[in-house]
Amino acid sequence: MYNELFSIGPVTIYGYGLMIAIGIIAAYLNTEHLAKKAGLSPEPVFNILIIGVGSGIVGAKLLFYLTILDQVIANPTLILSNLTEGFVVYGGIIFGILGALLYCRKKKLSFLHYLDCAAPSIALAQGFGRIGCFLAGCCYGMQMNSPISITFTDSAYAPNHVPLFPSQLVSSTFNFIHFFVLYTLFKYNKKPGKIGAFYLVFYSIGRFIIEFFRGDLERGNVGLLSTSQFISVFVAITGIAMVFFLSHKKISSMN
């Protein structure tokens, strides 16, 4: 909606990039804060963040390519045509977690403990990220005439001059609420990994629902479900299984 916020000489500050940067910084500071509260060393947090974000970007891009695989096969140059656009969040979440897991294993760190510190922070970062989506006009909602509808007039992504469901702002609100819920649960959690598991459950349920109101249908589908709804089912099952398993697991000491 207002993606080009301001310019400093030849440098233009874009709303989407700014919100992503704010989200990453906020996630780092909050993860470090929770690590200290949990009695963990905060030193590995920066490296875990870099590995997680880097792996997440790769995963988000790869999953996007899978959603347009027929187009990529027909025109392989699409892979390199625009590396800064076209990402699927679930690819980022899955690869980001896997990247952090491998790093923690290599450094002999307690992955589940650090995952619990990072989970609320991921939700916090996503809250800022969706504000960025709103400013850019991507991830827009379906056409809807309602008091809460928004109308873009100069978007490169969303249909202009059409009332749309504010899916980005609703998602952002959900993610901020998600952050506060996980942060609160963190204070009382005694089983390493459960906060991370709750993140998977809560996020997948919210994502499954919001997908019904999304209007950017080019993200692909599996049968009657969008790609993200299809993935949400398995992520929710995984999260629920983790909660059940961890609830009955004896507490292990930190590495």
N, C-alpha and C positions, 0 to 999 in steps of 0.2 A: 504494500500500500504506500509506504514511504521508505523504499529500500535505500535510496541515495540520501543519507542523512545530511552530510555536509562534506565540504572539501577543504583540504589544507594544501594549498599550492596545487601540484599535479596529482595529489593523493586524494581519492574519494573514499569516504567512510560509508560502508554499506550496513544497513540495519541487520541483515541476516548474519554477516560475518561478525559484527559487533556482539550480537546476542550469543552466538556460538562461543566467542572468546570469553564473554562474561560467564557463561555456563561452565566452561572448562575451569576457569579460575576459581569459581565458587565451589565446584566439585572437588578440586584439589584442596582448598582450605578446609572444607567440611570433612573430607576424608582424613586429613591430617589431625583435625580436632578430635574426631571420633577414635582414631588410632590411639591418641594420647589417653583419652578417657578409658579405653579398653586395656591400657597397660602395654600396648604394642609400641615398638620402635617406629617413629614417624618417618625415619630416614628412607625406607624403601617406597614410600607413597608416591614420590615424584616419578620414579622409574616405572612403577606399576601404572601410573596415569599415562605416561608416554607410550608404554607398550600397549595398554588398553585402547587408547585413542588411535594409535597408529594401526593396530590390528582391526579396530572397529571400522575405520575408514575403508580399509581394503575389503572387509567383509560386506559392508553396506554397498560398495560398488559392485562386487561380484554377484550379490543377490539381485541387484538391479539388472545386471546383464542377463541373469537367468530369466527374469520376468519378460525380457524382450529377446529371448534366445533366437526366435525365428528371424527377427530383424538382423541380429548380429551375424547369423549364418549367411543370410542373403547379402549382407554388407559388413564384412569384418572391420572396415575402417571406422565403424561406429565406436569401437572400443577406445580409440585414441582421439576421436573427434571432439569430445568434450569431457574432460576428466573432472571438471569442477561441478557438474550437475548430474542428477540422477543417482539417488542413493535410497536404499531401503533400510529403515531403522533396525529391523530384526537382524539383518546381516551384521550390523554394527554391534548389537548387543551380544550375539552369539560369538563372533570372532573376538570381540573385546574381552569377554570373559575367558575364552580359551587362551588368548595371548597372555592375560594376567596369570592364569593357572600355570602355564608353562614356565613363566618367569619365576613364580613362587616356588615351583618344584626345583628349578635349577638353583635357586638361591637358598633352598631349604627353609622357606618361610611358610607359616601356617596360612594357606590359601583361604580357608573358610573364615578365619578371623578377619582377614583383610577384606574379603568379599562383603562381610557384614558392615564394615566401615564404608565401603564404596557404594553399596546398594542405595542408601538414601541419597547419596551424592549424585548418582546417575539420574535418579528421578528429578533432583534439583536442576541438573544441567539440561535435562529434557524440557523442563518448564520454560527455561530461557530460550532454548532452541526453537520451541514452537512459537514463541513471540517473534523470533526471527523469520519463521515461515510466514507468519501473518504479514510482516513488513514487506517480505518479498512477493507474497501472493501465491506461493506454492502450497501444496498439501491442502488445497481449498475444498470447501464443502459443496454439497449438492445444491441445486437451485431450490430456493425455498422463500416464499413470501411470509414473513413473520416479523414481529417487533424486534427480534434480535438479529435479523439478517444483516449482512454487510454487503456493500456494493463497491467493487473495485473500478477505478476509472482509468488507470494507467499501469496495469500489471502485464508483465511479460509471460505470466503463467496462467493466472486465473481468468475466466471469462469476464470481460469488462462490461459495466453497465447492466449487470444482471444480479438480482438479490441472491446471496448465497448463505448457507448455514455457516456460522463462524467456527468451523471445525478446529482451526488452529488455536483459537482462544479457549475453546472448551477443553481441548487437549492440554493446553498450558495450565489451565486451572486444575485439571485432574492431576497433572504431574506435580504441581506444588502441594496439593493435598496429599498426594502419594508420599512426597518427601516428609511432610510433617507426621504422617502416620508411621512410616518406617523409623523416623528419628525417635519417636516416642516409644515404639516397640524395642528399639535398640537399648534403651535405658534399662529395660527389665529382662532382656534376653539372656539366657544362661547356656544356650546350646549353639555353638559355633555353626554358622551356615544357615540358620533359620531366617535371618533377616534377608539374606540373599534369596532364599526360597520364596519368602513372602513377596519380594520384589517381582519375581517371575509370575507369581499367581495374580497379584493385583494388576500389574501392567498388562498382562495378556487378556484379562477380563475387560479392562478399560479399552484396550485397543480393539478387541473384537466388537465391542459395542459402537465405538466411534466410527468404525469402518462403514457401518450402514449409512452414515451421513456424509461420507467423503464423495467428492465429485470427480476426482482425477482418476478416471477408470483405466488409464493406460498402465497402471501398476500391475496388471495381470490378475488372473483368477485361476482357481482350481475348482472346477465344477461350479456350484452355486456360491462358493465362498471366494472372497478376494484372497490374494496371496498371503497377506498379513493375517487374515482371519484363519486361514488354514494352518499357518504356523502357530498362531495363538493357541489353538486347541492342544497341540503337542507341548508347547511351553507351559501351559497351565497344568497339564497332567504331570509334567516333569517337576514343576514347583510343588504341587500337592504331594507327590511321592516323596520329595525331599523333606517337606515339613513332617510328614508321617515318620519317615525313617529317622530323621534327626531328633524328633521328639522322644523316640525310644532308644536313642543311642546314648551310651555313657559319655559324660563330658571328658574330653581328652585334654591333656596339657598343651600349652602353646609351644611351638618350636622356638 
